[in-house]
């Protein structure tokens, strides 16, 4: 899947993949904060080097991937919203698409892409999606206030059927003071379990 198609998806899909699917804000920030590698003194020397994630199935806890993120944050001036894009699946998509255009697999290529992406409508939509997601991350489920709360989901691009299904889910369960983010993750997990292929029984 090309990165151009990836970013042209609806905000609903983009937000689900980047924010719900890959990793949440808090845990991602904690990993970057608590697992920092040895401080780099000359970031500019990395510009034309190949990132670790380009050739490896990196995890967010890998020290060498944390170095990749550190280099990109410093050289690319990533703010608290941009940093949500610094995840292995997203970065691999960006690099792969840029390489198809003849660009080298370097930190500079990622940074140049971001410089251009920040001037697009897709980026403005992404920022709006991140800010809305933060609202959902902190807002407690309140069935009595659903008429107002559902506006956040509508802004994220949820369809009427999406809203009806999710509301039916939270309506029949005790929310136990869950946030909308936590409730939605549970909802998605239940759907995945129901739709997962079952192993064939042996005679």
Z-matrix of the N, CA and C atoms (Angstrom, degrees):
N
C 1 1.463
C 2 1.525 1 109.23
N 3 1.298 2 117.54 1 127.39
C 4 1.458 3 120.23 2 -177.78
C 5 1.516 4 111.00 3 -77.96
N 6 1.314 5 116.19 4 153.30
C 7 1.465 6 120.02 5 -178.78
C 8 1.517 7 111.21 6 -67.13
N 9 1.347 8 117.54 7 -28.75
C 10 1.457 9 118.93 8 178.58
C 11 1.526 10 109.86 9 -63.81
N 12 1.348 11 117.06 10 -41.93
C 13 1.460 12 120.23 11 177.12
C 14 1.515 13 109.87 12 -68.57
N 15 1.328 14 115.81 13 -38.97
C 16 1.457 15 121.83 14 -178.64
C 17 1.526 16 110.63 15 -56.33
N 18 1.333 17 117.70 16 -43.11
C 19 1.453 18 120.53 17 -177.12
C 20 1.522 19 112.95 18 -84.56
N 21 1.324 20 117.29 19 -11.91
C 22 1.452 21 119.49 20 178.98
C 23 1.521 22 112.07 21 -88.93
N 24 1.307 23 117.60 22 0.55
C 25 1.456 24 120.70 23 177.51
C 26 1.518 25 109.16 24 -67.23
N 27 1.334 26 115.69 25 168.09
C 28 1.456 27 119.40 26 176.56
C 29 1.517 28 108.67 27 -66.67
N 30 1.338 29 116.43 28 158.75
C 31 1.460 30 120.45 29 179.46
C 32 1.526 31 110.44 30 -61.98
N 33 1.307 32 116.18 31 -32.40
C 34 1.464 33 119.64 32 177.91
C 35 1.515 34 110.72 33 -57.54
N 36 1.332 35 117.34 34 -51.60
C 37 1.459 36 121.38 35 -178.28
C 38 1.519 37 111.09 36 -67.60
N 39 1.327 38 117.09 37 -43.48
C 40 1.459 39 121.06 38 -179.64
C 41 1.520 40 110.39 39 -59.14
N 42 1.326 41 116.22 40 -46.10
C 43 1.456 42 120.65 41 -178.41
C 44 1.516 43 111.18 42 -65.15
N 45 1.319 44 117.09 43 -42.41
C 46 1.461 45 119.60 44 179.38
C 47 1.519 46 111.15 45 -60.60
N 48 1.333 47 117.46 46 -43.35
C 49 1.454 48 120.42 47 -177.15
C 50 1.520 49 112.09 48 -71.44
N 51 1.313 50 116.87 49 -46.75
C 52 1.460 51 119.73 50 -175.48
C 53 1.522 52 113.02 51 -75.73
N 54 1.341 53 115.89 52 -41.17
C 55 1.452 54 118.90 53 -170.52
C 56 1.516 55 113.93 54 -100.83
N 57 1.326 56 118.36 55 -44.63
C 58 1.454 57 120.32 56 178.38
C 59 1.517 58 110.75 57 -81.27
N 60 1.335 59 116.73 58 -47.45
C 61 1.452 60 121.09 59 -170.78
C 62 1.503 61 115.34 60 -72.85
N 63 1.319 62 118.26 61 -44.69
C 64 1.460 63 119.99 62 -172.41
C 65 1.525 64 112.06 63 -82.10
N 66 1.317 65 117.12 64 -55.91
C 67 1.471 66 120.53 65 179.96
C 68 1.511 67 109.10 66 -177.71
N 69 1.319 68 117.07 67 144.84
C 70 1.457 69 121.33 68 -178.39
C 71 1.504 70 112.52 69 -76.68
N 72 1.336 71 115.31 70 167.52
C 73 1.464 72 120.78 71 -177.75
C 74 1.522 73 112.83 72 -59.71
N 75 1.327 74 116.86 73 -52.27
C 76 1.458 75 120.77 74 -171.62
C 77 1.516 76 112.22 75 -63.21
N 78 1.332 77 117.34 76 -51.62
C 79 1.464 78 119.53 77 -176.40
C 80 1.511 79 111.65 78 -64.32
N 81 1.337 80 117.06 79 -36.79
C 82 1.461 81 120.44 80 179.03
C 83 1.524 82 110.37 81 -64.48
N 84 1.313 83 117.32 82 -44.16
C 85 1.465 84 121.36 83 179.60
C 86 1.517 85 111.09 84 -64.02
N 87 1.338 86 116.18 85 -38.46
C 88 1.459 87 119.68 86 -179.84
C 89 1.518 88 111.18 87 -64.44
N 90 1.322 89 117.19 88 -40.04
C 91 1.469 90 120.50 89 179.33
C 92 1.516 91 110.11 90 -61.86
N 93 1.340 92 116.23 91 -44.89
C 94 1.458 93 119.41 92 -178.37
C 95 1.522 94 111.36 93 -67.23
N 96 1.323 95 116.27 94 -31.25
C 97 1.457 96 120.29 95 -177.20
C 98 1.519 97 112.26 96 -79.39
N 99 1.349 98 115.55 97 -40.01
C 100 1.455 99 118.87 98 -172.08
C 101 1.520 100 114.29 99 -93.86
N 102 1.338 101 116.96 100 -9.45
C 103 1.462 102 119.11 101 -177.32
C 104 1.529 103 112.08 102 -120.94
N 105 1.307 104 117.41 103 33.62
C 106 1.457 105 119.59 104 -179.20
C 107 1.518 106 111.22 105 -64.17
N 108 1.321 107 116.04 106 140.88
C 109 1.457 108 120.67 107 177.82
C 110 1.524 109 109.26 108 -86.11
N 111 1.311 110 115.58 109 -173.11
C 112 1.457 111 120.41 110 179.65
C 113 1.532 112 109.29 111 -60.14
N 114 1.330 113 118.19 112 131.44
C 115 1.469 114 120.97 113 -177.82
C 116 1.525 115 112.19 114 -54.66
N 117 1.326 116 116.04 115 139.49
C 118 1.462 117 121.87 116 178.45
C 119 1.524 118 108.41 117 -93.67
N 120 1.315 119 116.10 118 134.31
C 121 1.465 120 119.34 119 -178.00
C 122 1.523 121 113.08 120 -97.64
N 123 1.348 122 117.25 121 -22.18
C 124 1.460 123 120.26 122 -178.25
C 125 1.529 124 110.51 123 -133.32
N 126 1.320 125 115.67 124 82.38
C 127 1.469 126 120.62 125 -176.71
C 128 1.525 127 112.07 126 -63.77
N 129 1.326 128 117.64 127 -36.04
C 130 1.469 129 121.47 128 -176.21
C 131 1.526 130 111.80 129 -58.45
N 132 1.321 131 117.36 130 -27.74
C 133 1.469 132 120.49 131 -178.02
C 134 1.526 133 111.84 132 -69.16
N 135 1.340 134 117.13 133 -13.50
C 136 1.468 135 120.83 134 -179.07
C 137 1.526 136 112.87 135 -92.02
N 138 1.320 137 118.21 136 -11.60
C 139 1.462 138 121.66 137 -172.30
C 140 1.524 139 114.42 138 -47.33
N 141 1.305 140 117.21 139 -46.50
C 142 1.455 141 121.04 140 -175.22
C 143 1.524 142 113.36 141 -102.97
N 144 1.319 143 115.71 142 21.36
C 145 1.461 144 120.36 143 175.29
C 146 1.526 145 109.91 144 -96.48
N 147 1.321 146 115.83 145 158.92
C 148 1.471 147 120.64 146 179.31
C 149 1.530 148 109.61 147 -83.95
N 150 1.323 149 117.45 148 131.17
C 151 1.467 150 120.43 149 177.75
C 152 1.528 151 111.62 150 -66.37
N 153 1.291 152 115.77 151 153.38
C 154 1.469 153 121.31 152 179.22
C 155 1.525 154 111.35 153 -60.65
N 156 1.359 155 116.55 154 -41.45
C 157 1.460 156 119.92 155 -175.09
C 158 1.533 157 112.77 156 -65.43
N 159 1.341 158 117.13 157 -17.71
C 160 1.467 159 120.50 158 -177.49
C 161 1.527 160 111.92 159 -62.91
N 162 1.335 161 117.08 160 -31.82
C 163 1.464 162 120.72 161 -176.35
C 164 1.525 163 114.03 162 -116.37
N 165 1.348 164 116.59 163 3.66
C 166 1.454 165 118.90 164 -175.05
C 167 1.534 166 111.35 165 -134.57
N 168 1.325 167 114.86 166 152.03
C 169 1.464 168 120.76 167 172.70
C 170 1.529 169 107.24 168 -84.11
N 171 1.303 170 115.37 169 77.09
C 172 1.459 171 120.78 170 -172.96
C 173 1.524 172 111.99 171 -76.18
N 174 1.317 173 114.79 172 147.93
C 175 1.469 174 121.62 173 171.74
C 176 1.520 175 107.67 174 -103.68
N 177 1.335 176 116.40 175 158.99
C 178 1.469 177 118.54 176 -176.60
C 179 1.521 178 112.31 177 -65.79
N 180 1.347 179 116.57 178 -16.75
C 181 1.461 180 119.56 179 179.72
C 182 1.521 181 112.88 180 -91.31
N 183 1.347 182 117.76 181 -7.05
C 184 1.466 183 120.74 182 178.59
C 185 1.525 184 109.90 183 -63.77
N 186 1.300 185 116.49 184 128.29
C 187 1.465 186 119.87 185 -178.16
C 188 1.527 187 111.89 186 -60.60
N 189 1.342 188 116.86 187 -34.14
C 190 1.464 189 119.87 188 -178.14
C 191 1.542 190 111.12 189 -74.48
N 192 1.336 191 116.61 190 -30.56
C 193 1.465 192 118.34 191 174.23
C 194 1.518 193 110.20 192 -73.15
N 195 1.315 194 117.06 193 -36.24
C 196 1.470 195 120.37 194 176.17
C 197 1.521 196 109.57 195 -61.75
N 198 1.340 197 116.32 196 -35.11
C 199 1.468 198 119.81 197 175.32
C 200 1.524 199 110.09 198 -65.02
N 201 1.346 200 117.39 199 -41.86
C 202 1.467 201 120.98 200 176.38
C 203 1.527 202 110.51 201 -54.52
N 204 1.323 203 115.37 202 -48.42
C 205 1.464 204 120.96 203 -178.72
C 206 1.526 205 110.33 204 -62.96
N 207 1.324 206 115.69 205 -41.97
C 208 1.464 207 120.71 206 -179.99
C 209 1.530 208 110.97 207 -60.30
N 210 1.332 209 116.03 208 -45.03
C 211 1.468 210 121.28 209 179.87
C 212 1.535 211 110.11 210 -63.29
N 213 1.322 212 116.80 211 -47.46
C 214 1.462 213 120.69 212 -178.46
C 215 1.527 214 111.82 213 -63.77
N 216 1.332 215 116.34 214 -40.33
C 217 1.473 216 119.72 215 179.83
C 218 1.521 217 111.09 216 -62.80
N 219 1.316 218 116.45 217 -41.34
C 220 1.465 219 119.89 218 -177.72
C 221 1.527 220 112.78 219 -74.72
N 222 1.318 221 116.55 220 -42.86
C 223 1.462 222 119.81 221 -176.34
C 224 1.527 223 112.83 222 -82.60
N 225 1.323 224 116.35 223 -26.97
C 226 1.466 225 119.94 224 -176.23
C 227 1.508 226 114.93 225 -101.49
N 228 1.332 227 117.80 226 0.59
C 229 1.465 228 121.75 227 179.48
C 230 1.526 229 111.51 228 53.01
N 231 1.319 230 116.82 229 48.98
C 232 1.454 231 121.18 230 179.02
C 233 1.524 232 110.24 231 -74.64
N 234 1.321 233 116.76 232 127.63
C 235 1.457 234 119.41 233 177.85
C 236 1.530 235 109.13 234 -90.21
N 237 1.352 236 116.71 235 -171.95
C 238 1.462 237 120.84 236 -175.13
C 239 1.523 238 112.76 237 -65.89
N 240 1.330 239 117.43 238 -21.47
C 241 1.469 240 121.00 239 175.79
C 242 1.527 241 110.29 240 -85.13
N 243 1.322 242 116.65 241 -47.31
C 244 1.474 243 121.18 242 -179.66
C 245 1.525 244 111.97 243 -57.16
N 246 1.327 245 116.23 244 -34.33
C 247 1.461 246 119.82 245 -174.46
C 248 1.528 247 111.03 246 -62.77
N 249 1.332 248 117.20 247 -19.36
C 250 1.463 249 119.67 248 177.78
C 251 1.530 250 111.92 249 -67.50
N 252 1.323 251 117.01 250 -16.11
C 253 1.460 252 121.08 251 177.32
C 254 1.527 253 112.13 252 -86.33
N 255 1.323 254 116.42 253 -9.87
C 256 1.461 255 119.87 254 -176.28
C 257 1.521 256 110.96 255 -85.26
N 258 1.321 257 115.00 256 62.61
C 259 1.448 258 122.61 257 178.31
C 260 1.527 259 107.77 258 -125.58
N 261 1.301 260 116.39 259 148.51
C 262 1.467 261 121.00 260 -172.17
C 263 1.531 262 113.23 261 -52.43
N 264 1.342 263 119.88 262 -50.86
C 265 1.479 264 118.61 263 -177.61
C 266 1.516 265 113.10 264 -60.73
N 267 1.334 266 116.87 265 -39.36
C 268 1.466 267 120.69 266 -179.10
C 269 1.520 268 110.39 267 -69.56
N 270 1.309 269 116.92 268 -47.20
C 271 1.466 270 121.04 269 -178.88
C 272 1.524 271 111.61 270 -62.69
N 273 1.330 272 116.37 271 -39.55
C 274 1.464 273 119.55 272 178.05
C 275 1.532 274 110.79 273 -63.80
N 276 1.340 275 116.90 274 -39.69
C 277 1.463 276 120.83 275 178.30
C 278 1.524 277 111.04 276 -63.52
N 279 1.317 278 115.27 277 -44.66
C 280 1.468 279 120.05 278 179.84
C 281 1.522 280 110.18 279 -60.87
N 282 1.328 281 116.00 280 -50.53
C 283 1.462 282 120.36 281 -176.09
C 284 1.527 283 111.18 282 -64.18
N 285 1.320 284 116.31 283 -41.87
C 286 1.464 285 120.28 284 179.85
C 287 1.525 286 111.38 285 -61.16
N 288 1.320 287 116.56 286 -44.68
C 289 1.468 288 120.61 287 -179.03
C 290 1.533 289 110.98 288 -65.94
N 291 1.323 290 116.79 289 -40.74
C 292 1.466 291 120.61 290 -179.83
C 293 1.534 292 111.16 291 -68.64
N 294 1.330 293 116.44 292 -34.71
C 295 1.462 294 120.06 293 178.40
C 296 1.530 295 110.81 294 -67.31
N 297 1.337 296 116.58 295 -32.74
C 298 1.467 297 119.94 296 176.64
C 299 1.530 298 111.08 297 -64.61
N 300 1.325 299 115.78 298 -22.99
C 301 1.466 300 120.75 299 177.54
C 302 1.525 301 111.51 300 -88.44
N 303 1.339 302 116.52 301 2.54
C 304 1.456 303 120.56 302 178.92
C 305 1.509 304 114.62 303 95.33
N 306 1.328 305 117.56 304 7.36
C 307 1.468 306 120.47 305 179.50
C 308 1.528 307 109.91 306 -82.04
N 309 1.327 308 117.75 307 150.37
C 310 1.469 309 120.58 308 178.50
C 311 1.525 310 111.75 309 -76.57
N 312 1.326 311 116.36 310 157.42
C 313 1.466 312 121.59 311 179.33
C 314 1.519 313 109.79 312 -83.36
N 315 1.318 314 116.69 313 77.50
C 316 1.469 315 121.66 314 -176.79
C 317 1.525 316 111.05 315 -132.69
N 318 1.328 317 114.59 316 166.83
C 319 1.458 318 120.01 317 174.35
C 320 1.528 319 110.30 318 -60.31
N 321 1.320 320 116.86 319 -37.47
C 322 1.459 321 121.29 320 -178.56
C 323 1.539 322 110.96 321 -59.17
N 324 1.331 323 116.07 322 -38.77
C 325 1.459 324 120.43 323 -179.63
C 326 1.531 325 110.80 324 -62.60
N 327 1.336 326 116.52 325 -42.66
C 328 1.463 327 120.85 326 178.01
C 329 1.525 328 110.22 327 -62.92
N 330 1.320 329 116.06 328 -45.32
C 331 1.465 330 121.27 329 -177.70
C 332 1.523 331 111.09 330 -65.30
N 333 1.329 332 116.76 331 -41.77
C 334 1.469 333 120.10 332 177.43
C 335 1.526 334 110.85 333 -62.59
N 336 1.327 335 116.15 334 -40.00
C 337 1.461 336 119.73 335 177.67
C 338 1.522 337 110.54 336 -60.11
N 339 1.339 338 116.04 337 -46.41
C 340 1.462 339 120.30 338 -178.63
C 341 1.525 340 111.52 339 -64.03
N 342 1.326 341 116.87 340 -37.88
C 343 1.471 342 119.96 341 178.03
C 344 1.526 343 110.72 342 -58.30
N 345 1.331 344 116.23 343 -39.98
C 346 1.456 345 119.94 344 178.82
C 347 1.519 346 111.96 345 -76.63
N 348 1.332 347 116.69 346 -39.36
C 349 1.462 348 121.76 347 -177.45
C 350 1.523 349 111.73 348 -62.28
N 351 1.328 350 117.38 349 -34.40
C 352 1.463 351 120.99 350 -178.69
C 353 1.527 352 113.02 351 -63.21
N 354 1.322 353 117.75 352 -16.00
C 355 1.467 354 121.31 353 -178.68
C 356 1.536 355 112.32 354 -100.21
N 357 1.329 356 116.30 355 10.59
C 358 1.463 357 119.58 356 -177.81
C 359 1.524 358 111.72 357 -102.86
N 360 1.334 359 114.66 358 161.02
C 361 1.463 360 120.35 359 176.05
C 362 1.520 361 109.47 360 -65.15
N 363 1.330 362 116.89 361 -35.98
C 364 1.469 363 121.22 362 179.91
C 365 1.527 364 110.70 363 -58.32
N 366 1.330 365 117.06 364 -37.62
C 367 1.462 366 120.21 365 179.49
C 368 1.526 367 110.76 366 -67.98
N 369 1.329 368 116.52 367 -42.35
C 370 1.472 369 119.87 368 178.61
C 371 1.521 370 109.96 369 -61.16
N 372 1.333 371 115.87 370 -39.92
C 373 1.467 372 120.04 371 177.77
C 374 1.529 373 110.57 372 -65.78
N 375 1.335 374 115.51 373 -39.46
C 376 1.465 375 119.53 374 179.12
C 377 1.523 376 111.09 375 -62.69
N 378 1.336 377 116.89 376 -44.58
C 379 1.465 378 121.08 377 178.57
C 380 1.522 379 110.22 378 -59.69
N 381 1.331 380 116.09 379 -44.57
C 382 1.467 381 119.92 380 178.79
C 383 1.520 382 110.23 381 -60.40
N 384 1.344 383 116.06 382 -40.94
C 385 1.455 384 120.40 383 179.37
C 386 1.522 385 112.21 384 -63.54
N 387 1.329 386 117.00 385 -41.14
C 388 1.464 387 121.13 386 179.03
C 389 1.525 388 110.68 387 -63.25
N 390 1.330 389 116.99 388 -45.03
C 391 1.461 390 121.01 389 -178.54
C 392 1.527 391 111.04 390 -65.61
N 393 1.326 392 116.22 391 -39.61
C 394 1.462 393 119.89 392 176.97
C 395 1.518 394 110.69 393 -65.96
N 396 1.329 395 115.83 394 -39.12
C 397 1.453 396 119.77 395 179.41
C 398 1.525 397 110.57 396 -62.74
N 399 1.315 398 116.87 397 -36.62
C 400 1.458 399 120.05 398 178.19
C 401 1.523 400 111.15 399 -63.98
N 402 1.330 401 115.26 400 -34.83
C 403 1.464 402 118.70 401 175.71
C 404 1.531 403 109.97 402 -62.71
N 405 1.335 404 116.49 403 -43.01
C 406 1.456 405 120.85 404 -179.71
C 407 1.524 406 111.41 405 -68.94
N 408 1.329 407 115.90 406 -28.61
C 409 1.459 408 120.86 407 -179.19
C 410 1.526 409 111.15 408 -68.40
N 411 1.325 410 116.72 409 -29.10
C 412 1.462 411 121.14 410 -176.32
C 413 1.528 412 113.94 411 -104.36
N 414 1.324 413 116.92 412 -15.91
C 415 1.467 414 120.78 413 -174.57
C 416 1.524 415 111.09 414 -86.40
N 417 1.344 416 116.16 415 129.47
C 418 1.453 417 121.40 416 179.44
C 419 1.527 418 110.82 417 -77.97
N 420 1.330 419 115.15 418 146.14
C 421 1.460 420 120.52 419 176.60
C 422 1.521 421 109.03 420 -63.13
N 423 1.313 422 115.86 421 129.47
C 424 1.462 423 121.54 422 179.91
C 425 1.527 424 108.22 423 -141.98
N 426 1.317 425 115.35 424 100.94
C 427 1.462 426 119.77 425 -177.21
C 428 1.524 427 111.84 426 -60.87
N 429 1.318 428 116.17 427 -34.70
C 430 1.462 429 120.05 428 -178.56
C 431 1.529 430 111.64 429 -68.52
N 432 1.331 431 116.01 430 -23.12
C 433 1.465 432 119.77 431 -177.68
C 434 1.530 433 111.72 432 -106.50
N 435 1.326 434 116.69 433 16.78
C 436 1.462 435 120.84 434 -174.74
C 437 1.527 436 112.37 435 -58.89
N 438 1.329 437 117.41 436 -37.81
C 439 1.467 438 120.04 437 -178.60
C 440 1.526 439 111.48 438 -56.37
N 441 1.326 440 116.20 439 -35.37
C 442 1.469 441 120.33 440 178.19
C 443 1.531 442 111.32 441 -85.77
N 444 1.330 443 116.57 442 -41.92
C 445 1.464 444 120.16 443 -175.58
C 446 1.527 445 112.94 444 -66.34
N 447 1.330 446 116.41 445 -32.11
C 448 1.460 447 118.24 446 -177.71
C 449 1.529 448 112.45 447 -64.20
N 450 1.331 449 116.66 448 -16.81
C 451 1.470 450 120.05 449 178.40
C 452 1.521 451 111.01 450 -60.30
N 453 1.340 452 116.91 451 -33.02
C 454 1.473 453 120.29 452 178.34
C 455 1.520 454 110.73 453 -64.33
N 456 1.333 455 115.94 454 -42.16
C 457 1.462 456 120.37 455 179.82
C 458 1.528 457 111.02 456 -68.48
N 459 1.318 458 115.62 457 -36.67
C 460 1.468 459 119.81 458 178.17
C 461 1.528 460 109.92 459 -62.52
N 462 1.330 461 116.24 460 -41.82
C 463 1.465 462 120.20 461 179.01
C 464 1.525 463 111.69 462 -65.09
N 465 1.331 464 116.10 463 -27.79
C 466 1.466 465 120.45 464 178.03
C 467 1.526 466 111.92 465 -78.87
N 468 1.323 467 116.23 466 -6.92
C 469 1.449 468 119.37 467 176.76
C 470 1.516 469 115.38 468 100.31
N 471 1.326 470 117.74 469 11.65
C 472 1.450 471 120.38 470 178.83
C 473 1.524 472 109.81 471 -66.60
N 474 1.326 473 115.41 472 137.67
C 475 1.459 474 120.10 473 178.35
C 476 1.529 475 109.41 474 -79.73
N 477 1.319 476 115.59 475 169.72
C 478 1.466 477 120.33 476 179.44
C 479 1.523 478 110.66 477 -61.65
N 480 1.341 479 117.08 478 -40.02
C 481 1.466 480 120.10 479 179.42
C 482 1.528 481 111.42 480 -68.38
N 483 1.356 482 117.03 481 -35.99
C 484 1.474 483 120.79 482 175.79
C 485 1.522 484 109.81 483 -58.63
N 486 1.340 485 115.27 484 -46.95
C 487 1.463 486 121.26 485 -177.96
C 488 1.519 487 111.76 486 -64.44
N 489 1.317 488 115.85 487 -42.54
C 490 1.466 489 120.00 488 -179.49
C 491 1.523 490 110.97 489 -63.02
N 492 1.334 491 116.52 490 -43.33
C 493 1.470 492 120.73 491 -179.71
C 494 1.526 493 111.31 492 -65.27
N 495 1.324 494 116.41 493 -44.78
C 496 1.461 495 119.84 494 -178.42
C 497 1.522 496 111.25 495 -67.67
N 498 1.324 497 116.48 496 -40.20
C 499 1.469 498 119.75 497 179.00
C 500 1.529 499 110.67 498 -64.95
N 501 1.323 500 116.18 499 -39.37
C 502 1.468 501 119.98 500 177.51
C 503 1.524 502 110.09 501 -61.67
N 504 1.335 503 115.64 502 -35.69
C 505 1.474 504 120.84 503 179.75
C 506 1.529 505 110.71 504 -66.57
N 507 1.332 506 117.98 505 -50.45
C 508 1.473 507 119.81 506 -176.94
C 509 1.537 508 111.61 507 -72.57
N 510 1.326 509 116.17 508 -24.14
C 511 1.461 510 120.06 509 -178.22
C 512 1.526 511 112.03 510 -70.45
N 513 1.327 512 116.44 511 -34.06
C 514 1.465 513 119.57 512 -176.25
C 515 1.533 514 113.26 513 -95.19
N 516 1.331 515 116.62 514 6.27
C 517 1.463 516 120.13 515 179.59
C 518 1.513 517 111.64 516 -126.71
N 519 1.323 518 114.92 517 149.88
C 520 1.457 519 119.55 518 174.06
C 521 1.518 520 107.87 519 -73.55
N 522 1.329 521 116.83 520 123.33
C 523 1.468 522 118.52 521 -174.80
C 524 1.524 523 113.29 522 -75.68
N 525 1.353 524 117.54 523 -17.17
C 526 1.474 525 120.93 524 178.80
C 527 1.529 526 112.06 525 47.74
N 528 1.323 527 114.47 526 39.49
C 529 1.468 528 121.47 527 176.72
C 530 1.528 529 112.09 528 61.78
N 531 1.326 530 116.71 529 32.68
C 532 1.460 531 120.67 530 177.86
C 533 1.524 532 110.35 531 -74.41
N 534 1.326 533 115.76 532 152.57
C 535 1.459 534 119.58 533 169.08
C 536 1.529 535 107.79 534 -79.80
N 537 1.341 536 116.17 535 164.71
C 538 1.455 537 119.13 536 177.86
C 539 1.533 538 110.86 537 -62.70
N 540 1.330 539 116.07 538 -34.01
C 541 1.462 540 119.02 539 178.43
C 542 1.525 541 110.50 540 -62.37
N 543 1.332 542 116.51 541 -48.80
C 544 1.456 543 121.13 542 -178.91
C 545 1.526 544 111.05 543 -63.14
N 546 1.336 545 116.37 544 -41.62
C 547 1.463 546 120.50 545 179.19
C 548 1.519 547 110.85 546 -64.61
N 549 1.326 548 116.37 547 -39.61
C 550 1.460 549 119.20 548 -179.02
C 551 1.525 550 111.05 549 -68.40
N 552 1.326 551 116.96 550 -38.31
C 553 1.467 552 120.39 551 177.90
C 554 1.532 553 110.72 552 -62.66
N 555 1.332 554 116.22 553 -40.56
C 556 1.462 555 120.08 554 177.41
C 557 1.523 556 110.65 555 -64.81
N 558 1.316 557 114.98 556 -40.84
C 559 1.468 558 121.88 557 179.06
C 560 1.533 559 110.50 558 -60.77
N 561 1.329 560 116.57 559 -46.36
C 562 1.462 561 120.91 560 179.95
C 563 1.527 562 110.95 561 -66.22
N 564 1.327 563 116.69 562 -38.27
C 565 1.459 564 120.75 563 179.36
C 566 1.523 565 110.59 564 -62.53
N 567 1.343 566 115.40 565 -41.25
C 568 1.467 567 119.57 566 179.52
C 569 1.530 568 110.91 567 -64.99
N 570 1.323 569 116.56 568 -40.45
C 571 1.471 570 120.75 569 178.53
C 572 1.525 571 110.23 570 -62.78
N 573 1.353 572 115.67 571 -43.67
C 574 1.472 573 119.62 572 -179.57
C 575 1.525 574 111.08 573 -62.44
N 576 1.336 575 116.27 574 -38.98
C 577 1.462 576 120.05 575 -179.93
C 578 1.527 577 111.08 576 -67.42
N 579 1.334 578 115.67 577 -36.52
C 580 1.463 579 119.91 578 -179.38
C 581 1.527 580 111.96 579 -72.37
N 582 1.330 581 115.81 580 -31.62
C 583 1.467 582 119.35 581 -176.27
C 584 1.521 583 113.89 582 -98.29
N 585 1.326 584 117.19 583 -5.07
C 586 1.476 585 120.32 584 -179.14
C 587 1.527 586 109.49 585 -66.94
N 588 1.337 587 117.40 586 139.55
C 589 1.476 588 119.77 587 177.84
C 590 1.522 589 111.12 588 -63.47
N 591 1.291 590 116.34 589 133.97
C 592 1.465 591 121.06 590 -179.72
C 593 1.540 592 110.40 591 -86.51
N 594 1.319 593 117.92 592 142.15
C 595 1.472 594 119.49 593 179.86
C 596 1.523 595 110.67 594 -65.58
N 597 1.313 596 115.88 595 142.51
C 598 1.455 597 120.96 596 179.85
C 599 1.517 598 110.28 597 -69.14
N 600 1.345 599 115.72 598 138.52
C 601 1.458 600 119.95 599 179.07
C 602 1.531 601 109.22 600 -83.59
N 603 1.293 602 115.11 601 137.36
C 604 1.465 603 119.51 602 178.02
C 605 1.521 604 109.70 603 -90.50
N 606 1.310 605 114.78 604 143.20
C 607 1.471 606 119.14 605 178.58
C 608 1.514 607 110.04 606 -72.03
